[in-house]
Amino acid sequence: MKTLILSDINHNNSGIIPYALRFCQDINSDVRVVHVVDTRDNQGIYSAYSASQNVTPEVQSFDEIIRKETKKSEDYVAKHVGREVSVINFQGKIEHEVIVGQLDEIITRECSNNDISLLVMAATPEGDDWSTTDDIFYLVAHTPVPVLLLPSGISYTKPGKAFYVASPKEQTHTEVEKAIGFTRSLNIPVEAMITDGNKEQRQFIKNENDWKTVAESTTGFHVIDSTDEMSIHEFARRKDAGMLLIFEKKRNILQRVVNKSLTEKLSAITEIPVLVFYN
């Protein structure tokens, strides 16, 4: 297994790197860390003479700004990744690279071309690594692998159990089994949390053999009466969940102007890592 970590390292802040590397150590995954110098965030200040690469005094050209940002990022990434690898005595293969370009294009390409099984990144966009808030949800919807979203400043504790947020109205039993199977491959037990637990839904689960099999294949089975993010978060917190699993429709993630997806709503409020599957 190989995990791609999208670096949010910034100067003296190691971001999600400590958590992400410890998590990868526990699931026996090799790691590729990618830090993006996003050209959209480093446009430089062009003068009237920029076409000839001459600039006014004290104003840097675009190429000079990119060169400096790249060198600075390479130093920070080597420092923070190297330190964490040493602290935890990381046993798997690890590589890191700073790449110049557009973040969304680079990460979707990386996930497609490097035998990646999982993408790990910050749940809330911060600092110089994000051009727009849309980037994070574009990545969730377009990368061909599950995405683990980590809350800002989270300290690592090995996930004791994960809660799958399932809705029989939205998902097939095959989709649920896929998510449960992937999470089990990480040696994390899964409990099912069925949302919108009205009488009709409860009867549906009871009668449908496929859904009944899914429920019985988990280590626990719970039904809650609400689909809103606060109810899900509070229930998971009371049950000491180490991770939340969501299977989100791609259209729900991308239609942010119309209505925020459950992924976005949960990511904004919870201190629990969220693992997102989509179709």
N, C-alpha and C positions, 0 to 999 in steps of 0.2 A: 504494500500500500504506500502511496505517496500523497502528501498533503501540501497544498500551496498556501502559504501565509502571506497575505497582503500587508506589508509593513506600514505601520503608522508611526514609526520612530520619528521623533522630532527633537533635535538638540539633545538635552539631557533626559528626555522622557522616552522610555523604552516601549511605551504603549502596550499593545496586546502580546508582545513577544514573550514575556515570562510565562503567561498562562498558556499560550499556544504551544510553546515548546514542551512544557510539562505535560500537556494533554497528548501531544504526539508521542512523547516518550512512553506514556501509559498505554497507548493503543498500538505501540510498536510500528509506527509509521515513519518512513523517510520524509524529509522536509525540503522544500524549495521555498526560500524567502525572496519575495520580489518587492522592491521599493520603486515606486514610479515618480519620476520628476515630470509632472504633468505640464506639457507645453502651454496649456490653456491658462495656467496660473503664473506663468513666467514669460509674459509677452514682452517685457522690456519697455523702454521708453524711446521710441523712435524720434529722431530729429528730422528736419527737412532734408537732411543729407543721408538718410538711412539707406537709400537705394544704392549708394556707393560705399556703404559700410563705414562712412565717416559719421561721427556723432559730435554733438556739441560737448564742450568741456564738462567733466564730472558726470556725464550721462553714459551708461554702459550700453553696448549693443546687445541685441537679443542673444547672439551666439555666446557672448561673454557671460551673460547672466546664466545661461543654461550650463556652460562649462563649470562655473563656480558652484552652482546648485548641485550638479552631479558629483563633483569632487567632495563637497561637504556631506552629501548624503552617503556616499561610499564610506567615508570615515565613520559616520555615526552608525551605519548598519554593521560594519565590521566590529565596531566597539561593543555595541549592545548585544548583537547575536553571539559574538565570541565570548562575552562575559557569561551569558546565560547558559551556553553550551558547557562551559567550564564548571559553573556552579552546580548544575544538575548531572554532570557527567553524561551528556547525551550519547546514547549508544547507536542510534541509527545514522544513516547517511544524511548529510545536510549540505546545502549549497545556498548561496545568496547572490543576488545580482541587482544592480540599480539600472533601470531602463528609462530612457527618455521617450516620451510620446503621450498619447491620450490614455488615461487610466482605464477607461471602459474597454477600449480596443485591445490594449495590452493584456488585461486579465482574462478576457474571454478567449483570446488566442492562446494564452498560457495554459488555460484549463483544457483546451482542445488538443494541444500539441505535445504535452509533456506527461502523458500517462497519469494524470491527476485524478484522485478519487474523492477529494474533499477540498473545499476552499474555506479558509478561516480568515475573518476580517472583523473590524470593529463594527458594533451595532449602530453606532451614531457617528456620522461623519464629522471629524474635527481636524483642525490644523491645515497644513499646506497640501495634504494629500488628496483633497477633494475639491473639485472645481464647483460642483453643485450638489445639493442634497439628492438630486435625482440619480446620481451615479450609483449609490449603494443599491438601489432597487432595480436599476438596469442590470447590474451584475447578478443579483439574485435571480432575475427572470431569464437571463441569457446564458449564463454559464451552464455547461452540460453536466454539472456535478452538484451534490448537496452543498449547502452553504451554512457554516456555523458562524453565527453572529454573536460577538462577545461584548458585554456591557463595558463601558469605560471604567478603568481602575479596578477591575475584578481581580481578586486574589484566587490562586488556584487551589481547588479541592477536587479530588477525583470524583466525578459524578457517580453517586451511589445508585441512582435510578433515574430514568427519563420518563416523562409523561407525554404520551402521544395525544395531541389534540385532534380528535377525529369527529367528523360530522357525516353521518350516513347520507345526508341529503346532497353533499358535495363530492364525496369520495367513493370510489369502489373499494371492495375488500382487497383487490389486488394491489392498489396503491398503498393501502395501509400495511399490508404484508411486506411490501418492498421497503418501506421506511423502518418497520420493526426489524426486518432481517438485516438491514445495513447497520442499525444501531447495535444489534446483538453482536455483529461481527467486530464491534469495537469493545466487546465485553462489558456493555452497559445494559443491565436489565431494564425492561420497558413495562410500564403500566399504561393502560388505556384510560383516557379521560374523554368520554363522549359528551359533546356539547349539545345544547338544545334538547335536554332530556325530558321532553313532554311524554305523555302517555303513548301517543302514536309512535314516537321514536323508540321508546322502550319496547313496545310490542314488536316493532320492526326488527330490532336487534334479537329479540327472543325467538322470532319465527324464522328469520333468515339464517340458514345453516352456515353460509359463508361468513357472515358477520359474527355469528356465534362462535365459529372456529377461531376467528381473529381475536375475539375477546378472551377466549379460553387459553389462547397461546401466550398471553401476557401474564406477568406475575401478579397483576392486580387489575381490577376493573371498576371504574367509577363513572357515575353519570351526574352531570351538573345541569342546572336548569337555565343557564344563561350562556350566550355566545360572546358576550362582551369581554374585552381584554382585561379589565380589572377583576372580574370574577374568575377568569382563568388564572391570572397571576396570583391572586390571593389564595385560591385553592391549591395551586402548585407550591406556594410558599409554606402553607400549613402542612403539606405532605412532605416537606423537605426535598423537593425535586431538585436534582442536579442539572437537569436539562429539560427543555421543552421541544417537542417535535411538532412541526406544522407541515401539512401538505397543502400548498397554496396553488390556486389556479393562476397561470401566468397573466391572464387578463386582469385579475384582481390586483396584482402587484404593480402593473403598469398604468392602470387607470387611476392615478393618484389625484388628479384634479377632481374627478367625480366623487371618489370615496377612498379613503386610505385603507390599505389591506390590513388584515390581521397581523401580518408580519411587521409592518411599519408601526402599528399601534402598540404591539407587545414590546418591540425593540425600544420604544421611547420610554417605557415605564418600568420594565423589569430588570432586576439584577441577576436574573437567571439566563445562562446561555440559551440561544434559540437555534435549533437545527432545522433548516428549511429545505423541503423537497417541493418540486413544482411540476406542473405539466401544462 
